[in-house]
Amino acid sequence: MFTRTMACAAAIALSTTSAFAGGLADAIVETPPMEEAVAPAAGPSIEPTYIVVGILAALLIAAAVNDDDDDGDGDGDNGGDNGLGDITDVRR
């Protein structure tokens, strides 16, 4: 029985030493990756006020170009020759 106990004790001792093969040294801990400092976003190159003013100016110009207001006589003819020149003038 003594031999059997010694054999079991030796087996347990052998298994524990293989489990602690590295010894009781401190564990190697990997350092977390360092976060790179992110530069703050650059401000806009053009102020938004200029964009709004430009859009409003473009809308006003477009409204002035497309203004179909005639001379007010109500007949729809604004007195122009409609690009036909003297061809429509029959009163020579």
Buried (B, 14 or more C-beta within 10 A) or exposed (E): EEEEEEEEEEEEEEEEEEEEEEEEEEEEEEEEEEEEEEEEEEEEEEEEEEEEEEEEEEEEEEEEEEEEEEEEEEEEEEEEEEEEEEEEEEEE
